[in-house]
Amino acid sequence: MESETIEFESLPIPEVVLQGIRDAGFKECTPIQAKTLPISLAGKDVAGQAQTGTGKTAAFLISTFTRLVTHEPMPQKGKQWIAPRSLVIAPTRELALQIERDALMLGKHCGLKILCVYGGVDYEKQKDAIKEGIDVLIATPGRLIDYYKQKLFSLKSVEVLVIDEADRLFDMGFIADVRYLLRNMSPYHKRQSMLFSATLNFRVMELCYEHMNEPIPVKIEPDKMVVDKVKQVLYHVGKHEKLKLLLGLLKSETPGKTLVFTNMKSTAEKLEAQLKYNDYNAQQISGDLHQKKRIKVLEQFTEGDIDILIATDVASRGLHVDDITHVINYDVPQDPEDYIHRIGRTARAGRDGDAITFACEDYAEHLMAIEDTLKKKIPVDWPDDALFLEPKEGMPAFRRRRPSGPPARRGEGGGNRRGSSSNGRRPPRGGSQSRSGGPKSSGKSGGSSSAKSGAPKSGNRRRRPSGPRKSTSSSGNK
């Protein structure tokens, strides 16, 4: 049954918030917005189930801004009192940054200070920004707790709490951090709370009933795992032919923003080099890419400076760009949920989108689990020979990126200095150790000088070889 179309102008939304909605070009509510806004605008708690790309971010931001501009802030406890009026918790840095962008657009006319804090970069800069005072704080759990334990701010004045992608917080092991924050927050009956999740399973609802004020569950077509406007197609292709097919599709379909997913970062790095060698504007992001570089690449992709973004699943839930026209699964994902979240990057905000999957001999076995989850078969297409485009002759210059981070300390891992032990300690004086752990033989009969003189000296104690004692046939020992 189709839900009735609701326009934002017909809802009890303040004019300053409506101005931001008009600036964003929004007129009619999406299904999740049409069901949650009448509840949340009335000040009630909501637990919403909706996939990414359904408009849930705008739903909770509109409700948050409406609450903040129509209610007087709580009285401050001194000049140094810093307490955000609204807190938004997101599992990933990319999602937090996207929420911040939407908040700055929708809340442009509200006169509220909006700040996003996340790990990896700008520690002191974010810290100084908090000290200047904030109204809306958007944060990932780790950095948020770090600053909170430094007593930079209080959570006792939170009027609106939002937990986004709660199921992802559970999957990433952040839920203990979230519970810690909720225990130190304003009481549940003195704030409005909204939670959104791809699934409202038992553990998510348990969190709701523990820390929310009788939340009203809202579910949007739970049986429909993928939005209708995503056109899915599956190509069975050999591993050695995937690059040729990708080049042919990029030439024949002339897509707009294209997101290519791989299962391994080494594949992403190699594919980036191959596409650049074939004159495509492509970049890749993976888990070991430095955070500042990741943010820069994502901004360039969002603004259209990069045409093709290659990503591992680290970005499949954190990437939120509305105008992606094509998602290409260069590798079949090994988890059905990853498939759903990958192709959910396209056909957002009512647009159409294509989701293309290459099934090679390495990953085709995962198709059955994906189709069981979707409860339908992915349409199969057999590409013509003309769709396989030969790459340029020669080999692209490809060099694996070294993981970012501090250099290894001396003596740790491989490449130890000569004379140092594997654990980084100075070896005992008086000789090195043999591979078996015992003392290295001097090669002379009669034993070492320490054996002749009795017990070894302090600081030069010999290690006893492991295993049973062996009888000695040589001299000096009776």
C-alpha positions in Angstrom: 0.0 0.0 0.0 1.5 3.3 -1.1 1.8 6.0 1.5 0.1 9.4 0.9 2.3 12.1 -0.4 3.1 14.8 2.1 4.7 18.1 1.4 7.1 19.8 3.9 5.1 23.0 3.7 2.1 21.2 5.2 3.9 20.1 8.3 4.3 22.3 11.5 7.9 23.3 10.6 9.3 26.7 11.6 9.9 29.1 8.7 13.7 29.3 9.3 13.9 25.5 8.9 11.6 25.6 5.8 14.0 28.0 4.2 16.8 25.5 4.5 14.5 22.8 3.1 13.7 25.0 0.1 17.4 25.7 -0.4 18.0 22.0 -0.6 15.3 21.6 -3.2 13.1 19.3 -1.1 9.3 19.6 -1.7 7.7 16.2 -0.9 8.6 13.8 1.9 10.1 10.4 1.3 8.3 7.4 2.9 10.5 7.5 6.0 10.1 11.2 6.3 6.3 11.0 5.9 6.0 8.5 8.7 8.5 9.8 11.2 8.1 13.6 10.9 4.5 13.8 12.2 5.7 11.8 15.3 9.0 13.5 15.9 7.7 17.1 15.3 5.2 16.4 18.1 8.2 15.8 20.4 7.9 12.0 20.7 10.7 9.5 20.5 11.1 7.4 17.3 12.9 4.2 16.4 13.0 4.1 12.6 14.0 1.2 10.3 15.1 2.4 6.9 17.9 1.7 4.5 20.5 4.3 3.6 19.4 6.7 0.8 15.8 6.9 2.0 16.0 10.4 3.5 16.3 9.5 7.1 19.1 12.1 7.7 16.9 15.0 6.6 14.1 13.5 8.8 16.0 13.7 12.0 17.8 17.0 11.2 14.5 18.7 10.5 13.0 17.4 13.7 16.2 18.5 15.6 16.2 22.0 14.3 12.5 22.4 14.9 12.9 21.4 18.5 15.9 23.7 19.1 14.4 26.8 17.5 11.1 26.4 19.3 12.4 25.7 22.8 14.5 28.0 25.0 18.0 26.5 25.8 18.6 25.3 29.3 20.2 27.8 31.7 24.0 27.8 31.6 26.0 27.0 34.8 28.7 29.6 34.6 30.7 31.2 31.8 32.8 28.1 31.2 29.8 25.8 30.9 29.8 24.1 27.5 26.9 21.8 26.8 25.6 20.9 23.4 21.8 21.1 23.0 21.8 18.2 20.4 24.0 15.2 20.0 24.2 13.0 16.8 26.2 9.8 17.1 27.4 8.1 13.9 29.5 5.0 13.5 31.9 6.3 10.8 33.8 9.4 10.0 32.4 9.6 6.4 28.8 9.4 7.7 29.5 12.0 10.4 30.9 14.4 7.7 27.9 13.8 5.5 25.5 14.5 8.3 27.4 17.7 9.0 27.1 18.8 5.3 23.3 18.2 5.4 23.0 20.0 8.7 24.8 23.1 7.5 22.5 23.2 4.5 19.2 22.5 6.2 20.1 24.6 9.3 21.7 27.5 7.5 19.0 30.0 8.7 18.6 28.7 12.2 21.6 30.5 13.8 22.9 27.4 15.4 26.6 26.4 15.9 27.2 23.0 14.3 30.4 21.0 14.8 31.5 17.6 13.7 34.3 15.7 15.6 35.9 12.5 14.5 39.2 10.6 14.9 42.2 10.6 12.8 42.8 14.3 12.2 42.7 17.8 13.7 42.7 16.8 17.4 43.6 20.3 18.8 41.5 22.1 16.2 38.4 20.2 17.1 39.2 20.6 20.8 39.4 24.4 20.4 36.2 24.5 18.4 34.3 22.8 21.3 35.7 25.3 23.8 34.0 28.1 21.7 30.6 26.6 22.4 28.3 24.4 20.3 24.6 23.8 19.8 24.7 20.7 17.6 27.5 18.2 18.0 27.9 15.4 15.4 30.5 12.8 16.5 31.9 9.3 16.2 32.0 7.5 19.6 35.7 7.3 20.1 36.7 10.9 19.7 33.5 12.0 21.5 34.4 9.9 24.6 38.0 11.2 24.5 36.9 14.8 24.7 34.1 14.0 27.2 36.5 12.4 29.6 38.7 15.5 29.5 35.6 17.4 30.8 35.5 19.7 27.8 31.7 19.6 27.8 28.7 18.2 29.6 26.0 16.0 28.2 23.5 17.0 30.9 21.8 19.6 28.7 21.2 17.5 25.7 17.7 18.2 24.4 17.8 16.0 21.3 19.7 12.8 20.8 20.1 11.0 17.5 21.7 7.6 17.0 22.2 6.9 13.3 22.9 3.4 11.9 22.6 1.7 15.3 23.1 -1.7 13.8 26.4 -0.6 12.4 27.4 0.6 15.9 26.8 -2.9 17.2 28.7 -4.5 14.3 31.8 -2.2 14.9 31.8 -2.8 18.6 30.9 0.7 19.7 27.8 -0.1 21.6 29.5 -0.2 25.0 30.8 3.3 24.3 27.3 4.4 23.3 25.8 3.0 26.6 28.5 4.9 28.5 27.5 8.1 26.9 23.8 7.5 27.5 24.4 6.8 31.2 26.1 10.2 31.5 23.4 12.1 29.5 20.3 14.0 30.5 17.5 11.7 31.6 15.5 10.0 28.8 12.3 11.8 29.8 13.9 15.2 29.6 15.1 14.9 26.1 13.8 13.7 22.7 15.6 10.7 21.2 15.6 9.3 17.7 17.3 6.1 16.6 17.6 4.9 13.0 18.8 1.5 11.9 18.8 -0.8 8.8 17.2 -3.4 11.1 15.2 -3.1 14.3 16.4 -6.4 15.7 16.2 -7.5 19.4 19.5 -5.9 20.5 18.6 -2.5 18.8 15.2 -2.5 20.4 16.6 -3.4 23.7 18.8 -0.3 23.5 15.7 1.8 22.6 13.7 0.6 25.6 16.5 1.1 28.0 17.5 4.6 27.1 14.5 6.2 25.2 11.1 7.4 26.3 8.6 4.9 24.9 9.9 5.1 21.3 7.4 4.5 18.5 8.7 2.0 16.0 8.5 3.0 12.3 9.3 0.5 9.6 9.5 1.3 5.9 8.9 -1.7 3.7 11.1 -4.1 5.7 10.7 -6.9 3.1 12.0 -4.7 0.3 15.8 -4.8 0.7 16.6 -2.6 -2.3 14.8 0.4 -3.6 12.9 -0.1 -6.9 14.8 2.5 -8.8 18.1 0.4 -8.6 18.5 -1.5 -11.9 20.5 -4.6 -11.1 22.4 -6.7 -13.6 24.9 -9.6 -13.2 27.7 -10.5 -15.6 29.4 -13.9 -15.4 32.9 -13.2 -16.5 36.4 -14.7 -16.0 38.7 -13.1 -13.6 41.1 -12.2 -16.5 38.3 -10.5 -18.4 36.9 -8.1 -15.7 39.1 -5.2 -16.6 38.2 -5.4 -20.3 34.5 -5.6 -19.5 34.8 -2.6 -17.1 36.5 -0.5 -19.8 33.8 -1.5 -22.2 31.0 -0.5 -19.9 32.7 2.8 -19.0 32.9 3.6 -22.7 29.5 2.4 -23.8 27.3 3.7 -21.0 29.2 6.9 -20.3 28.1 7.0 -16.7 28.2 10.0 -14.4 29.7 9.4 -11.0 30.7 5.8 -10.7 31.6 3.9 -7.6 33.5 0.6 -8.0 33.8 -1.8 -5.1 36.5 -4.4 -4.6 37.0 -7.0 -1.9 40.7 -6.3 -1.3 42.6 -3.1 -1.0 45.4 -4.5 -3.2 42.8 -5.0 -6.0 41.6 -1.4 -5.5 45.1 0.0 -5.8 45.9 -2.1 -8.9 42.6 -1.1 -10.5 43.3 2.5 -9.8 46.6 2.3 -11.6 45.0 0.5 -14.6 42.2 3.0 -15.0 44.5 5.9 -14.8 46.8 4.3 -17.4 43.7 4.0 -19.7 43.0 7.8 -19.3 40.2 7.6 -16.7 40.0 10.0 -13.7 40.0 7.5 -10.9 41.0 7.4 -7.3 40.8 4.7 -4.6 40.1 4.8 -0.9 40.8 1.9 1.5 41.4 1.4 5.2 45.1 2.3 5.4 44.7 5.6 3.5 45.5 8.6 5.7 42.4 10.3 7.0 43.2 13.7 5.5 43.8 12.0 2.1 40.5 10.1 2.4 38.5 13.2 3.2 40.1 15.1 0.3 39.4 12.2 -2.2 35.8 12.0 -1.0 35.3 15.8 -1.3 36.7 15.7 -4.9 34.4 12.8 -5.8 31.4 14.7 -4.3 32.2 17.9 -6.1 32.7 16.0 -9.4 36.5 16.5 -9.7 36.9 12.7 -9.7 34.7 10.6 -12.0 35.4 7.1 -10.7 35.9 6.2 -7.0 37.3 2.7 -6.2 36.5 1.6 -2.7 36.7 -1.4 -0.4 33.8 -2.1 2.0 35.3 0.3 4.5 33.3 3.0 2.5 30.2 1.1 1.6 28.3 2.4 4.6 30.1 5.7 5.2 29.9 7.1 1.8 26.9 9.4 1.1 26.8 11.1 -2.3 23.4 11.7 -3.8 24.2 11.7 -7.5 26.0 8.4 -8.1 24.7 6.9 -11.3 26.5 3.6 -11.3 27.7 1.2 -8.7 29.9 -1.6 -10.0 30.8 -4.6 -7.9 34.1 -5.5 -9.5 34.1 -8.4 -7.0 31.0 -10.1 -5.6 30.9 -9.2 -1.9 31.3 -12.0 0.5 28.5 -10.8 2.8 25.0 -10.3 1.6 24.6 -7.1 3.7 27.6 -5.6 2.0 25.9 -6.1 -1.3 22.8 -4.3 -0.1 24.8 -1.4 1.3 27.0 -1.2 -1.8 24.2 -0.8 -4.3 22.3 1.5 -1.9 24.9 4.2 -2.8 22.9 4.7 -6.1 19.3 5.6 -6.8 19.2 8.0 -3.8 16.7 10.8 -3.2 14.3 9.5 -5.8 16.9 9.2 -8.7 17.5 6.2 -10.9 20.7 4.1 -10.7 22.5 1.1 -12.1 24.1 -1.7 -10.0 26.4 -3.9 -12.0 28.1 -7.0 -10.6 30.9 -9.1 -12.1 30.9 -12.7 -10.9 34.2 -14.4 -11.5 35.5 -17.8 -10.5 36.9 -16.5 -7.2 33.7 -15.0 -5.7 30.7 -16.4 -7.6 30.0 -18.8 -4.8 28.7 -15.9 -2.7 25.8 -15.2 -5.1 23.5 -17.8 -3.6 23.6 -16.2 -0.1 23.0 -12.7 -1.6 20.0 -13.9 -3.7 18.6 -15.7 -0.7 18.8 -12.4 1.3 17.2 -10.4 -1.6 14.6 -13.2 -2.0 15.0 -13.0 -5.7 17.5 -13.7 -8.5 19.7 -10.9 -9.8 19.0 -10.5 -13.6 21.8 -12.1 -15.6 23.0 -10.5 -18.9 25.6 -12.0 -21.2 27.9 -9.4 -22.7 28.7 -9.3 -26.4 32.3 -9.6 -27.5 32.2 -6.0 -28.5 31.7 -5.0 -24.9 35.1 -6.3 -24.0 37.5 -3.4 -24.6 41.3 -4.2 -24.8 43.3 -2.0 -22.4 46.2 0.2 -23.7 49.4 -1.7 -24.5 52.0 -1.8 -21.8 51.8 -2.1 -18.1 50.8 0.7 -15.8 53.3 1.8 -13.1 51.9 0.2 -10.0 53.4 0.4 -6.6 51.7 -0.8 -3.5 51.1 1.9 -1.0 52.7 1.6 2.4 50.2 1.7 5.3 50.1 5.2 6.8 51.1 5.7 10.4 54.2 6.1 12.5 57.4 4.2 11.4 58.2 1.0 13.2 60.5 1.3 16.2 64.0 -0.2 15.9 64.1 -3.8 16.8 60.4 -4.4 16.2 59.3 -6.9 13.6 61.6 -7.6 10.6 64.7 -5.8 9.6 66.4 -5.8 13.0 69.8 -4.2 13.3 72.7 -6.6 13.2 73.3 -8.0 16.6 69.9 -7.3 18.0 67.4 -10.0 19.1 64.0 -10.5 17.6 62.3 -8.9 20.6 64.4 -5.7 20.3 66.6 -6.5 23.4 70.3 -6.4 23.5 71.7 -10.0 23.2 73.6 -11.2 26.2 77.3 -10.5 26.3 79.7 -13.3 25.6 78.3 -14.8 22.5 75.1 -15.0 20.5 72.4 -17.6 20.8 71.9 -20.5 18.5 68.7 -21.1 16.7 67.6 -23.8 19.2 67.9 -21.3 22.1 71.0 -22.8 23.6 74.5 -21.3 23.7 76.5 -21.3 20.6 79.4 -23.7 20.8 82.9 -22.3 20.7 84.0 -25.1 18.5 86.7 -26.2 21.0 86.7 -29.4 23.0 86.6 -29.1 26.7 83.7 -26.6 26.9 83.9 -22.9 27.5 85.8 -21.1 30.2 82.7 -20.6 32.2 82.1 -24.3 32.3 85.6 -24.9 33.6 85.2 -22.4 36.4 81.8 -23.7 37.5 78.7 -21.6 37.5 78.4 -18.8 35.0 78.9 -15.3 36.1 75.9 -13.1 36.9 74.7 -11.3 33.8 76.2 -14.0 31.5 74.0 -16.9 32.5 73.8 -19.7 29.9 70.4 -20.9 28.8 69.8 -24.6 29.1 68.8 -26.2 25.8 65.3 -27.5 25.6 64.7 -31.2 25.5 66.4 -34.2 27.3 70.0 -34.0 28.3 72.5 -35.4 25.9 75.5 -37.3 27.0 78.7 -35.5 26.3 81.5 -37.4 24.7 84.1 -34.7 24.9 86.5 -33.7 27.3 86.5 -31.9 30.4 83.3 -33.3 31.7 83.2 -36.5 33.5 
